[in-house]
Amino acid sequence: MRKFLVFLFLIVFINPVFAFFWNKKEKPSLFLSNKDPRQTIEYDEKIDNQDVFKIGDRIYFLVYTPDGFKSDYIKYQVFKQDDNAHLGGYSRVRNITKRVYDKNYYVDYFVLTEAGKYGLQIFDIENLHHWIAFGHFLVVNE
């Protein structure tokens, strides 16, 4: 009987304590592609994450947060690495606020007409000091 009570104690009380420390949270992820990630042509089609795009291509991005967005709006910024910019070598290309209709993911696209090194950062509208997701990519001539 005593062994059974010790076993029961270990299962009921100790297991949740270890599970609390071993539980890892998933981090938000950013996915960039030149194809719309919401549409597939074939059942087994795989759309790969890209970091090099041509001028004039649609650059689709999908941001996924397992915990969900805190508000109904997000802000995404596209910036270009530029030696002639005033703030640390970066100039802002796009700064857009959009409504989020799904709590866990958001999909949109943009088109860039200049070659260069770019970055994309996505913020929750309630916390503009820390980004949710961040990514770098290149836009090149043909």
DRENTORKOL-3810 file (N, C-alpha, C; in nm, 4 decimals):
REM DRENTORKOL-3810
@n.u->0.0825; n.v->-0.1197; n.w->0.0000; ca.u->0.0000; ca.v->0.0000; ca.w->0.0000; c.u->0.0871; c.v->0.1263; c.w->0.0000
@n.u->0.1977; n.v->0.1195; n.w->0.0746; ca.u->0.2850; ca.v->0.2348; ca.w->0.0852; c.u->0.3492; c.v->0.2673; c.w->-0.0503
@n.u->0.3903; n.v->0.1673; n.w->-0.1265; ca.u->0.4485; ca.v->0.1885; ca.w->-0.2580; c.u->0.3471; c.v->0.2507; c.w->-0.3537
@n.u->0.2248; n.v->0.2063; n.w->-0.3404; ca.u->0.1188; ca.v->0.2613; ca.w->-0.4252; c.u->0.0985; c.v->0.4103; c.w->-0.3963
@n.u->0.0993; n.v->0.4488; n.w->-0.2676; ca.u->0.0807; ca.v->0.5900; ca.w->-0.2311; c.u->0.1983; c.v->0.6762; c.w->-0.2783
@n.u->0.3212; n.v->0.6224; n.w->-0.2700; ca.u->0.4376; ca.v->0.6958; ca.w->-0.3192; c.u->0.4282; c.v->0.7131; c.w->-0.4705
@n.u->0.3902; n.v->0.6080; n.w->-0.5392; ca.u->0.3729; ca.v->0.6140; ca.w->-0.6843; c.u->0.2658; c.v->0.7163; c.w->-0.7222
@n.u->0.1544; n.v->0.7144; n.w->-0.6524; ca.u->0.0455; ca.v->0.8093; ca.w->-0.6759; c.u->0.0923; c.v->0.9525; c.w->-0.6508
@n.u->0.1699; n.v->0.9732; n.w->-0.5446; ca.u->0.2235; ca.v->1.1048; ca.w->-0.5140; c.u->0.3135; c.v->1.1543; c.w->-0.6274
@n.u->0.3995; n.v->1.0672; n.w->-0.6788; ca.u->0.4882; ca.v->1.1057; ca.w->-0.7874; c.u->0.4116; c.v->1.1446; c.w->-0.9127
@n.u->0.3096; n.v->1.0715; n.w->-0.9438; ca.u->0.2313; ca.v->1.1008; ca.w->-1.0638; c.u->0.1522; c.v->1.2300; c.w->-1.0485
@n.u->0.0869; n.v->1.2479; n.w->-0.9352; ca.u->-0.0044; ca.v->1.3607; ca.w->-0.9180; c.u->0.0686; c.v->1.4918; c.w->-0.8916
@n.u->0.1746; n.v->1.4901; n.w->-0.8117; ca.u->0.2364; ca.v->1.6156; ca.w->-0.7695; c.u->0.3686; c.v->1.6480; c.w->-0.8396
@n.u->0.4523; n.v->1.5510; n.w->-0.8591; ca.u->0.5848; ca.v->1.5780; ca.w->-0.9136; c.u->0.5805; c.v->1.5940; c.w->-1.0659
@n.u->0.5020; n.v->1.5155; n.w->-1.1347; ca.u->0.4961; ca.v->1.5194; ca.w->-1.2803; c.u->0.4574; c.v->1.6578; c.w->-1.3345
@n.u->0.3553; n.v->1.7256; n.w->-1.2809; ca.u->0.3242; ca.v->1.8607; ca.w->-1.3322; c.u->0.4354; c.v->1.9623; c.w->-1.3082
@n.u->0.5128; n.v->1.9448; n.w->-1.2010; ca.u->0.6234; ca.v->2.0375; ca.w->-1.1745; c.u->0.7295; c.v->2.0242; c.w->-1.2834
@n.u->0.7684; n.v->1.9006; n.w->-1.3171; ca.u->0.8665; ca.v->1.8801; ca.w->-1.4235; c.u->0.8103; c.v->1.9206; c.w->-1.5599
@n.u->0.6835; n.v->1.8964; n.w->-1.5825; ca.u->0.6228; ca.v->1.9343; ca.w->-1.7105; c.u->0.6234; c.v->2.0855; c.w->-1.7285
@n.u->0.6094; n.v->2.1604; n.w->-1.6193; ca.u->0.6130; ca.v->2.3065; ca.w->-1.6266; c.u->0.7488; c.v->2.3553; c.w->-1.6768
@n.u->0.8575; n.v->2.2960; n.w->-1.6274; ca.u->0.9917; ca.v->2.3396; ca.w->-1.6676; c.u->1.0317; c.v->2.2860; c.w->-1.8048
@n.u->0.9793; n.v->2.1724; n.w->-1.8453; ca.u->1.0159; ca.v->2.1137; ca.w->-1.9734; c.u->0.9266; c.v->2.1590; c.w->-2.0869
@n.u->0.8177; n.v->2.2263; n.w->-2.0576; ca.u->0.7255; ca.v->2.2705; ca.w->-2.1602; c.u->0.7885; c.v->2.3858; c.w->-2.2385
@n.u->0.8110; n.v->2.3649; n.w->-2.3668; ca.u->0.8707; ca.v->2.4679; ca.w->-2.4511; c.u->0.7619; c.v->2.5322; c.w->-2.5354
@n.u->0.7627; n.v->2.6648; n.w->-2.5396; ca.u->0.6668; ca.v->2.7370; ca.w->-2.6215; c.u->0.7183; c.v->2.7483; c.w->-2.7638
@n.u->0.6268; n.v->2.7377; n.w->-2.8585; ca.u->0.6638; ca.v->2.7607; ca.w->-2.9978; c.u->0.6736; c.v->2.9107; c.w->-3.0211
@n.u->0.7715; n.v->2.9502; n.w->-3.0983; ca.u->0.7894; ca.v->3.0912; ca.w->-3.1304; c.u->0.7171; c.v->3.1221; c.w->-3.2604
@n.u->0.6761; n.v->3.2463; n.w->-3.2785; ca.u->0.6153; ca.v->3.2842; ca.w->-3.4062; c.u->0.7123; c.v->3.2636; c.w->-3.5215
@n.u->0.6587; n.v->3.2326; n.w->-3.6381; ca.u->0.7444; ca.v->3.2086; ca.w->-3.7539; c.u->0.6974; c.v->3.2923; c.w->-3.8720
@n.u->0.7923; n.v->3.3259; n.w->-3.9586; ca.u->0.7668; ca.v->3.4049; ca.w->-4.0779; c.u->0.8057; c.v->3.3227; c.w->-4.1996
@n.u->0.7201; n.v->3.3222; n.w->-4.2995; ca.u->0.7386; ca.v->3.2423; ca.w->-4.4198; c.u->0.7269; c.v->3.3358; c.w->-4.5397
@n.u->0.8291; n.v->3.3409; n.w->-4.6251; ca.u->0.8300; ca.v->3.4249; ca.w->-4.7459; c.u->0.8297; c.v->3.3365; c.w->-4.8689
@n.u->0.7490; n.v->3.3730; n.w->-4.9704; ca.u->0.7410; ca.v->3.2930; ca.w->-5.0924; c.u->0.6920; c.v->3.3806; c.w->-5.2074
@n.u->0.7170; n.v->3.3347; n.w->-5.3317; ca.u->0.6616; ca.v->3.4061; ca.w->-5.4462; c.u->0.5294; c.v->3.3447; c.w->-5.4913
@n.u->0.4821; n.v->3.2417; n.w->-5.4237; ca.u->0.3512; ca.v->3.1813; ca.w->-5.4494; c.u->0.2610; c.v->3.2039; c.w->-5.3288
@n.u->0.1325; n.v->3.2155; n.w->-5.3555; ca.u->0.0369; ca.v->3.2360; ca.w->-5.2478; c.u->0.0297; c.v->3.1096; c.w->-5.1617
@n.u->0.0635; n.v->3.1166; n.w->-5.0332; ca.u->0.0623; ca.v->2.9966; ca.w->-4.9499; c.u->-0.0780; c.v->2.9439; c.w->-4.9201
@n.u->-0.1807; n.v->3.0215; n.w->-4.9500; ca.u->-0.3185; ca.v->2.9747; ca.w->-4.9269; c.u->-0.3693; c.v->2.8881; c.w->-5.0401
@n.u->-0.3027; n.v->2.8909; n.w->-5.1552; ca.u->-0.3484; ca.v->2.8154; ca.w->-5.2714; c.u->-0.2432; c.v->2.7146; c.w->-5.3127
@n.u->-0.2889; n.v->2.5942; n.w->-5.3455; ca.u->-0.1985; ca.v->2.4925; ca.w->-5.3978; c.u->-0.2547; c.v->2.4405; c.w->-5.5289
@n.u->-0.1668; n.v->2.4042; n.w->-5.6196; ca.u->-0.2098; ca.v->2.3528; ca.w->-5.7494; c.u->-0.2405; c.v->2.2039; c.w->-5.7394
@n.u->-0.1554; n.v->2.1305; n.w->-5.6701; ca.u->-0.1745; ca.v->1.9873; ca.w->-5.6534; c.u->-0.1764; c.v->1.9547; c.w->-5.5056
@n.u->-0.2264; n.v->1.8379; n.w->-5.4741; ca.u->-0.2405; ca.v->1.7983; ca.w->-5.3340; c.u->-0.1061; c.v->1.7909; c.w->-5.2623
@n.u->-0.0052; n.v->1.7388; n.w->-5.3287; ca.u->0.1242; ca.v->1.7192; ca.w->-5.2638; c.u->0.2240; c.v->1.8302; c.w->-5.2947
@n.u->0.1771; n.v->1.9443; n.w->-5.3452; ca.u->0.2664; ca.v->2.0545; ca.w->-5.3773; c.u->0.3237; c.v->2.1156; c.w->-5.2490
@n.u->0.4505; n.v->2.1433; n.w->-5.2530; ca.u->0.5178; ca.v->2.2046; ca.w->-5.1396; c.u->0.5685; c.v->2.3416; c.w->-5.1821
@n.u->0.5377; n.v->2.4437; n.w->-5.1039; ca.u->0.5856; ca.v->2.5782; ca.w->-5.1318; c.u->0.7005; c.v->2.6058; c.w->-5.0360
@n.u->0.8192; n.v->2.6309; n.w->-5.0912; ca.u->0.9382; ca.v->2.6502; ca.w->-5.0094; c.u->0.9533; c.v->2.7954; c.w->-4.9670
@n.u->1.0165; n.v->2.8138; n.w->-4.8527; ca.u->1.0506; ca.v->2.9461; ca.w->-4.8042; c.u->1.1638; c.v->3.0006; c.w->-4.8910
@n.u->1.1535; n.v->3.1264; n.w->-4.9334; ca.u->1.2528; ca.v->3.1865; ca.w->-5.0212; c.u->1.3142; c.v->3.3082; c.w->-4.9557
@n.u->1.4339; n.v->3.3441; n.w->-5.0019; ca.u->1.4940; ca.v->3.4684; ca.w->-4.9571; c.u->1.5530; c.v->3.5498; c.w->-5.0723
@n.u->1.5290; n.v->3.5072; n.w->-5.1977; ca.u->1.5718; ca.v->3.5829; ca.w->-5.3155; c.u->1.4522; c.v->3.5955; c.w->-5.4100
@n.u->1.4213; n.v->3.7205; n.w->-5.4496; ca.u->1.3077; ca.v->3.7486; ca.w->-5.5369; c.u->1.3529; c.v->3.8382; c.w->-5.6514
@n.u->1.2783; n.v->3.8362; n.w->-5.7616; ca.u->1.3054; ca.v->3.9242; ca.w->-5.8757; c.u->1.2280; c.v->4.0546; c.w->-5.8579
@n.u->1.2755; n.v->4.1591; n.w->-5.9258; ca.u->1.2050; ca.v->4.2869; ca.w->-5.9233; c.u->1.0668; c.v->4.2678; c.w->-5.9838
@n.u->0.9654; n.v->4.3200; n.w->-5.9195; ca.u->0.8288; ca.v->4.3117; ca.w->-5.9690; c.u->0.7534; c.v->4.1861; c.w->-5.9276
@n.u->0.8195; n.v->4.0901; n.w->-5.8652; ca.u->0.7499; ca.v->3.9699; ca.w->-5.8165; c.u->0.6625; c.v->4.0040; c.w->-5.6963
@n.u->0.5537; n.v->3.9306; n.w->-5.6836; ca.u->0.4763; ca.v->3.9389; ca.w->-5.5616; c.u->0.5523; c.v->3.8627; c.w->-5.4534
@n.u->0.5725; n.v->3.9269; n.w->-5.3416; ca.u->0.6405; ca.v->3.8634; ca.w->-5.2282; c.u->0.5336; c.v->3.8367; c.w->-5.1228
@n.u->0.4905; n.v->3.7114; n.w->-5.1150; ca.u->0.3908; ca.v->3.6718; ca.w->-5.0159; c.u->0.4606; c.v->3.6435; c.w->-4.8841
@n.u->0.3963; n.v->3.6827; n.w->-4.7761; ca.u->0.4485; ca.v->3.6457; ca.w->-4.6448; c.u->0.3343; c.v->3.5925; c.w->-4.5595
@n.u->0.3682; n.v->3.4968; n.w->-4.4772; ca.u->0.2747; ca.v->3.4373; ca.w->-4.3828; c.u->0.3424; c.v->3.4418; c.w->-4.2468
@n.u->0.2760; n.v->3.5011; n.w->-4.1500; ca.u->0.3262; ca.v->3.5007; ca.w->-4.0134; c.u->0.2308; c.v->3.4148; c.w->-3.9312
@n.u->0.2878; n.v->3.3205; n.w->-3.8566; ca.u->0.2103; ca.v->3.2279; ca.w->-3.7747; c.u->0.2536; c.v->3.2416; c.w->-3.6289
@n.u->0.1576; n.v->3.2614; n.w->-3.5402; ca.u->0.1853; ca.v->3.2674; ca.w->-3.3973; c.u->0.0997; c.v->3.1621; c.w->-3.3272
@n.u->0.1611; n.v->3.0651; n.w->-3.2622; ca.u->0.0831; ca.v->2.9601; ca.w->-3.1952; c.u->0.0004; c.v->3.0133; c.w->-3.0784
@n.u->0.0465; n.v->3.1198; n.w->-3.0137; ca.u->-0.0282; ca.v->3.1777; ca.w->-2.9014; c.u->-0.1350; c.v->3.2752; c.w->-2.9479
@n.u->-0.1328; n.v->3.3153; n.w->-3.0725; ca.u->-0.2305; ca.v->3.4086; ca.w->-3.1269; c.u->-0.1860; c.v->3.5529; c.w->-3.1101
@n.u->-0.2446; n.v->3.6399; n.w->-3.1912; ca.u->-0.2156; ca.v->3.7825; ca.w->-3.1814; c.u->-0.2907; c.v->3.8398; c.w->-3.0621
@n.u->-0.2320; n.v->3.9408; n.w->-2.9980; ca.u->-0.2952; ca.v->4.0001; ca.w->-2.8807; c.u->-0.4084; c.v->4.0952; c.w->-2.9175
@n.u->-0.4027; n.v->4.1515; n.w->-3.0380; ca.u->-0.5069; ca.v->4.2445; ca.w->-3.0811; c.u->-0.5541; c.v->4.2059; c.w->-3.2212
@n.u->-0.6460; n.v->4.2842; n.w->-3.2747; ca.u->-0.7013; ca.v->4.2565; ca.w->-3.4067; c.u->-0.6225; c.v->4.3226; c.w->-3.5191
@n.u->-0.5175; n.v->4.3958; n.w->-3.4865; ca.u->-0.4398; ca.v->4.4661; ca.w->-3.5881; c.u->-0.2913; c.v->4.4355; c.w->-3.5723
@n.u->-0.2231; n.v->4.4260; n.w->-3.6862; ca.u->-0.0782; ca.v->4.4138; ca.w->-3.6872; c.u->-0.0210; c.v->4.5239; c.w->-3.7754
@n.u->0.1053; n.v->4.5531; n.w->-3.7558; ca.u->0.1766; ca.v->4.6489; ca.w->-3.8399; c.u->0.2953; c.v->4.5747; c.w->-3.8977
@n.u->0.3127; n.v->4.5863; n.w->-4.0304; ca.u->0.4330; ca.v->4.5286; ca.w->-4.0878; c.u->0.5114; c.v->4.6374; c.w->-4.1597
@n.u->0.6432; n.v->4.6264; n.w->-4.1468; ca.u->0.7336; ca.v->4.7242; ca.w->-4.2053; c.u->0.8333; c.v->4.6533; c.w->-4.2959
@n.u->0.8500; n.v->4.7081; n.w->-4.4140; ca.u->0.9526; ca.v->4.6615; ca.w->-4.5071; c.u->1.0569; c.v->4.7724; c.w->-4.5112
@n.u->1.1817; n.v->4.7355; n.w->-4.4876; ca.u->1.2883; ca.v->4.8348; ca.w->-4.4910; c.u->1.4023; c.v->4.7848; c.w->-4.5777
@n.u->1.4771; n.v->4.8803; n.w->-4.6328; ca.u->1.5860; ca.v->4.8501; ca.w->-4.7246; c.u->1.7177; c.v->4.8928; c.w->-4.6624
@n.u->1.8176; n.v->4.8071; n.w->-4.6764; ca.u->1.9516; ca.v->4.8440; ca.w->-4.6316; c.u->2.0092; c.v->4.9393; c.w->-4.7344
@n.u->2.0444; n.v->5.0580; n.w->-4.6885; ca.u->2.0868; ca.v->5.1642; ca.w->-4.7790; c.u->2.1966; c.v->5.2459; c.w->-4.7112
@n.u->2.3067; n.v->5.2655; n.w->-4.7802; ca.u->2.4175; ca.v->5.3405; ca.w->-4.7213; c.u->2.3872; c.v->5.4894; c.w->-4.7105
@n.u->2.2915; n.v->5.5392; n.w->-4.7875; ca.u->2.2599; ca.v->5.6818; ca.w->-4.7860; c.u->2.1470; c.v->5.7172; c.w->-4.6898
@n.u->2.0953; n.v->5.6213; n.w->-4.6155; ca.u->1.9836; ca.v->5.6481; ca.w->-4.5245; c.u->2.0329; c.v->5.7180; c.w->-4.3983
@n.u->1.9409; n.v->5.7865; n.w->-4.3316; ca.u->1.9757; ca.v->5.8644; ca.w->-4.2129; c.u->1.9869; c.v->5.7782; c.w->-4.0870
@n.u->1.9060; n.v->5.6767; n.w->-4.0729; ca.u->1.8998; ca.v->5.5996; ca.w->-3.9492; c.u->1.9720; c.v->5.4663; c.w->-3.9627
@n.u->2.0985; n.v->5.4619; n.w->-3.9320; ca.u->2.1736; ca.v->5.3379; ca.w->-3.9247; c.u->2.1862; c.v->5.2614; c.w->-4.0538
@n.u->2.1694; n.v->5.3256; n.w->-4.1691; ca.u->2.1838; ca.v->5.2571; ca.w->-4.2957; c.u->2.0590; c.v->5.1877; c.w->-4.3444
@n.u->1.9441; n.v->5.2164; n.w->-4.2873; ca.u->1.8185; ca.v->5.1547; ca.w->-4.3286; c.u->1.7163; c.v->5.2619; c.w->-4.3620
@n.u->1.6434; n.v->5.2412; n.w->-4.4699; ca.u->1.5335; ca.v->5.3311; ca.w->-4.5043; c.u->1.4044; c.v->5.2496; c.w->-4.5117
@n.u->1.2993; n.v->5.3062; n.w->-4.4593; ca.u->1.1710; ca.v->5.2372; ca.w->-4.4557; c.u->1.1029; c.v->5.2483; c.w->-4.5913
@n.u->1.0578; n.v->5.1346; n.w->-4.6450; ca.u->0.9929; ca.v->5.1298; ca.w->-4.7754; c.u->0.8417; c.v->5.1242; c.w->-4.7587
@n.u->0.7953; n.v->5.0413; n.w->-4.6682; ca.u->0.6518; ca.v->5.0265; ca.w->-4.6409; c.u->0.6296; c.v->5.0229; c.w->-4.4912
@n.u->0.5176; n.v->5.0816; n.w->-4.4481; ca.u->0.4777; ca.v->5.0812; ca.w->-4.3080; c.u->0.3256; c.v->5.0728; c.w->-4.3065
@n.u->0.2712; n.v->4.9535; n.w->-4.2935; ca.u->0.1282; ca.v->4.9311; ca.w->-4.3149; c.u->0.0656; c.v->4.8642; c.w->-4.1930
@n.u->-0.0524; n.v->4.9109; n.w->-4.1545; ca.u->-0.1301; ca.v->4.8494; ca.w->-4.0476; c.u->-0.2482; c.v->4.7772; c.w->-4.1106
@n.u->-0.2686; n.v->4.6518; n.w->-4.0731; ca.u->-0.3752; ca.v->4.5694; ca.w->-4.1308; c.u->-0.4542; c.v->4.5004; c.w->-4.0205
@n.u->-0.5794; n.v->4.4713; n.w->-4.0497; ca.u->-0.6652; ca.v->4.3963; ca.w->-3.9579; c.u->-0.6389; c.v->4.2468; c.w->-3.9748
@n.u->-0.6349; n.v->4.1759; n.w->-3.8641; ca.u->-0.6126; ca.v->4.0316; ca.w->-3.8627; c.u->-0.7474; c.v->3.9626; c.w->-3.8424
@n.u->-0.7828; n.v->3.8753; n.w->-3.9368; ca.u->-0.9114; ca.v->3.8069; ca.w->-3.9274; c.u->-0.9009; c.v->3.6701; c.w->-3.8625
@n.u->-0.7808; n.v->3.6137; n.w->-3.8575; ca.u->-0.7583; ca.v->3.4868; ca.w->-3.7902; c.u->-0.6621; c.v->3.5141; c.w->-3.6749
@n.u->-0.6852; n.v->3.4554; n.w->-3.5603; ca.u->-0.6042; ca.v->3.4849; ca.w->-3.4425; c.u->-0.4626; c.v->3.4275; c.w->-3.4491
@n.u->-0.4379; n.v->3.3270; n.w->-3.5332; ca.u->-0.3075; ca.v->3.2614; ca.w->-3.5319; c.u->-0.2195; c.v->3.2909; c.w->-3.6527
@n.u->-0.2752; n.v->3.3356; n.w->-3.7643; ca.u->-0.1903; ca.v->3.3618; ca.w->-3.8803; c.u->-0.2433; c.v->3.4787; c.w->-3.9616
@n.u->-0.1527; n.v->3.5337; n.w->-4.0437; ca.u->-0.1886; ca.v->3.6422; ca.w->-4.1337; c.u->-0.1082; c.v->3.6248; c.w->-4.2619
@n.u->-0.1734; n.v->3.6439; n.w->-4.3775; ca.u->-0.1092; ca.v->3.6308; ca.w->-4.5088; c.u->-0.1348; c.v->3.7587; c.w->-4.5876
@n.u->-0.0309; n.v->3.8093; n.w->-4.6532; ca.u->-0.0434; ca.v->3.9260; ca.w->-4.7392; c.u->0.0738; c.v->3.9239; c.w->-4.8374
@n.u->0.0764; n.v->4.0195; n.w->-4.9284; ca.u->0.1878; ca.v->4.0295; ca.w->-5.0219; c.u->0.2181; c.v->4.1755; c.w->-5.0499
@n.u->0.3368; n.v->4.1989; n.w->-5.1052; ca.u->0.3767; ca.v->4.3309; ca.w->-5.1509; c.u->0.4682; c.v->4.3125; c.w->-5.2709
@n.u->0.4886; n.v->4.4201; n.w->-5.3467; ca.u->0.5724; ca.v->4.4188; ca.w->-5.4665; c.u->0.6776; c.v->4.5283; c.w->-5.4511
@n.u->0.8034; n.v->4.4920; n.w->-5.4798; ca.u->0.9131; ca.v->4.5891; ca.w->-5.4718; c.u->0.9707; c.v->4.6114; c.w->-5.6107
@n.u->1.0072; n.v->4.7363; n.w->-5.6402; ca.u->1.0535; ca.v->4.7718; ca.w->-5.7748; c.u->1.2006; c.v->4.8088; c.w->-5.7804
@n.u->1.2731; n.v->4.7957; n.w->-5.6698; ca.u->1.4155; ca.v->4.8252; ca.w->-5.6671; c.u->1.4915; c.v->4.7058; c.w->-5.6124
@n.u->1.6087; n.v->4.6800; n.w->-5.6707; ca.u->1.6934; ca.v->4.5721; ca.w->-5.6214; c.u->1.7622; c.v->4.6160; c.w->-5.4922
@n.u->1.7929; n.v->4.5190; n.w->-5.4069; ca.u->1.8644; ca.v->4.5499; ca.w->-5.2836; c.u->1.8389; c.v->4.4479; c.w->-5.1750
@n.u->1.8968; n.v->4.4754; n.w->-5.0579; ca.u->1.8760; ca.v->4.3927; ca.w->-4.9393; c.u->1.7625; c.v->4.4525; c.w->-4.8584
@n.u->1.6652; n.v->4.3685; n.w->-4.8245; ca.u->1.5473; ca.v->4.4154; ca.w->-4.7537; c.u->1.5254; c.v->4.3350; c.w->-4.6262
@n.u->1.4432; n.v->4.3895; n.w->-4.5401; ca.u->1.4010; ca.v->4.3211; ca.w->-4.4193; c.u->1.2523; c.v->4.3425; c.w->-4.3992
@n.u->1.1889; n.v->4.2479; n.w->-4.3322; ca.u->1.0459; ca.v->4.2556; ca.w->-4.3011; c.u->1.0309; c.v->4.2287; c.w->-4.1533
@n.u->0.9634; n.v->4.3189; n.w->-4.0831; ca.u->0.9348; ca.v->4.2968; ca.w->-3.9419; c.u->0.7867; c.v->4.3196; c.w->-3.9177
@n.u->0.7303; n.v->4.2358; n.w->-3.8322; ca.u->0.5867; ca.v->4.2382; ca.w->-3.8061; c.u->0.5657; c.v->4.2610; c.w->-3.6575
@n.u->0.4790; n.v->4.3567; n.w->-3.6251; ca.u->0.4503; ca.v->4.3952; ca.w->-3.4872; c.u->0.3035; c.v->4.3732; c.w->-3.4564
@n.u->0.2742; n.v->4.3454; n.w->-3.3309; ca.u->0.1377; ca.v->4.3546; ca.w->-3.2817; c.u->0.1129; c.v->4.5022; c.w->-3.2530
@n.u->-0.0029; n.v->4.5529; n.w->-3.2848; ca.u->-0.0286; ca.v->4.6962; ca.w->-3.2741; c.u->-0.0210; c.v->4.7449; c.w->-3.1292
@n.u->-0.0373; n.v->4.6550; n.w->-3.0332; ca.u->-0.0302; ca.v->4.6946; ca.w->-2.8931; c.u->0.1127; c.v->4.7040; c.w->-2.8406
@n.u->0.2096; n.v->4.6456; n.w->-2.9116; ca.u->0.3488; ca.v->4.6518; ca.w->-2.8685; c.u->0.4366; c.v->4.6777; c.w->-2.9903
@n.u->0.4620; n.v->4.8042; n.w->-3.0186; ca.u->0.5416; ca.v->4.8417; ca.w->-3.1353; c.u->0.6905; c.v->4.8482; c.w->-3.1053
@n.u->0.7298; n.v->4.8113; n.w->-2.9830; ca.u->0.8707; ca.v->4.8141; ca.w->-2.9461; c.u->0.9398; c.v->4.6798; c.w->-2.9672
@n.u->0.8632; n.v->4.5735; n.w->-2.9809; ca.u->0.9223; ca.v->4.4405; ca.w->-2.9989; c.u->0.8473; c.v->4.3689; c.w->-3.1101
@n.u->0.9200; n.v->4.3234; n.w->-3.2129; ca.u->0.8557; ca.v->4.2580; ca.w->-3.3263; c.u->0.8152; c.v->4.1156; c.w->-3.2922
@n.u->0.7112; n.v->4.0686; n.w->-3.3624; ca.u->0.6648; ca.v->3.9298; ca.w->-3.3493; c.u->0.7520; c.v->3.8398; c.w->-3.4357
@n.u->0.7738; n.v->3.8813; n.w->-3.5602; ca.u->0.8525; ca.v->3.8016; ca.w->-3.6550; c.u->0.9394; c.v->3.8963; c.w->-3.7371
@n.u->1.0525; n.v->3.8418; n.w->-3.7847; ca.u->1.1508; ca.v->3.9228; ca.w->-3.8547; c.u->1.2194; c.v->3.8365; c.w->-3.9593
@n.u->1.2470; n.v->3.8925; n.w->-4.0769; ca.u->1.3156; ca.v->3.8175; ca.w->-4.1799; c.u->1.3888; c.v->3.9084; c.w->-4.2772
@n.u->1.4965; n.v->3.8562; n.w->-4.3378; ca.u->1.5748; ca.v->3.9267; ca.w->-4.4386; c.u->1.5541; c.v->3.8585; c.w->-4.5730
@n.u->1.5623; n.v->3.9373; n.w->-4.6825; ca.u->1.5534; ca.v->3.8799; ca.w->-4.8160; c.u->1.6190; c.v->3.9754; c.w->-4.9153
@n.u->1.6435; n.v->3.9245; n.w->-5.0351; ca.u->1.7063; ca.v->4.0021; ca.w->-5.1426; c.u->1.6100; c.v->4.0190; c.w->-5.2586
@n.u->1.6158; n.v->4.1326; n.w->-5.3242; ca.u->1.5452; ca.v->4.1555; ca.w->-5.4498; c.u->1.6529; c.v->4.1845; c.w->-5.5542
@n.u->1.6532; n.v->4.1047; n.w->-5.6619; ca.u->1.7587; ca.v->4.1134; ca.w->-5.7624; c.u->1.7000; c.v->4.1416; c.w->-5.9002
@n.u->1.7856; n.v->4.1914; n.w->-5.9902; ca.u->1.7471; ca.v->4.2052; ca.w->-6.1311; c.u->1.7413; c.v->4.0661; c.w->-6.1918
@n.u->1.6718; n.v->4.0527; n.w->-6.3028; ca.u->1.6569; ca.v->3.9234; ca.w->-6.3708; c.u->1.7867; c.v->3.8562; c.w->-6.3681
END
